[in-house]
Amino acid sequence: MTSANHFELLGRDGKARTGRLTTPHGPVRTPAFMPVGTAGAMKGLHWREVRDAGADIVLGNTYHLMLRPGAERIAALGGLQSFTGWQGPMLTDSGGFQVMSLAQLRKVSERAVTFRSHIDGASAELSPERAIEVQRLLGSDIAMQLDECVRLPAERNDIERAMQLSLRWAERCKRAFETAPSGYMLFGIAQGGDVPKLRQASARALVEIGFHGYAIGGLAVGEPQSVMLAMIEEVVPILPLDRPRYLMGVGTPEDMLKAVARGIDMFDCVMPTRNGRHGVAYTRFGQINLRNARHADDPRPLDEESLWPSARTYARAYLHHLVKSGETLGAMLLSEINVAYYQRLMHDIRDAISKGTFESFAEHTRAEWAKGDIAPR
């Protein structure tokens, strides 16, 4: 079984790649970082800021949106783009991870996963077919197969059982997606925990089924970075060169640099906005904790050379005051600064790959992070 290809590989530098993914709502430049708007909103940010920061695509979540406000309601209101006001491409996670991490009293069977909502305790069910139905109702440009994600560390038997179930669910998702309009995409998800042979077997089986793109799931769930990178190295050589590769739930700027070097094209993570709400900024100097008293009397901006206005305009002393006072504006400003930094990093990565200078760019970027923030005068 095969699927039409909507991905164009534009350049390579070692294993690092740059490309273009064509969706019904516009193109996506890769490598791409997808800001997370789980329930159809970016916490603390207007879509205008997300777009101005350079994001081509954002992420929503099946689990959250099917529970509230409901997939059928969103469909009646014109789909996610019409409902939310975000006019660009959207990818929706199938909800498997959220069922694992949020739902109460979940029970996994061959047919489906049943659970009680974390919102009101109501009983709900998510099968592969329903996961695809919900994502089609939402109008996602890219839908994800339903999978079972196992937290690490875990017993090999548990990892293999979940991996095999995820493969059977992948086949059912593929069949359920066959009636989707042309141009919309379905990605398979390679599972297998931290077991190389299981990761390889999962990837090979997914390629045999045939998807528009391939994700690596079940990582960034408690394992060391070295394990995550090792699993990427097991899976990527098996995946087709002409299909996008998505590392789910990752990550830090360093994680992304190292994953791009191993052939990954797409990322998502809540860190830019979550850490922004907790007073942390991402900059070319590394992470800066604005709660630290050293910023209380510092009139300098976070980074006077930043292309993002808020990073070069607002004084550190003011940001420190907002954070310490619990003012909503502080969380908003740091969230937008962080999303903009992540998007600038992706832009610079794409540029370096195109020029054949990715390795030196990565070394320079890490060296800048290692220097740390500039001390107050």
Beta strands, then each sheet from edge to edge (+ up, - down):
strand 1: 7-13
strand 2: 16-23
strand 3: 26-30
strand 4: 32-35
strand 5: 58-61
strand 6: 90-93
strand 7: 104-108
strand 8: 113-116
strand 9: 123-126
strand 10: 142-144
strand 11: 185-190
strand 12: 213-216
strand 13: 245-247
strand 14: 266-269
strand 15: 280-283
strand 16: 286-289
sheet 1: 1+ 2- 3+
sheet 2: 4+ 14+ 13+ 12+ 11+ 10+ 6+ 5+
sheet 3: 7+ 8- 9+
sheet 4: 15+ 16-
end
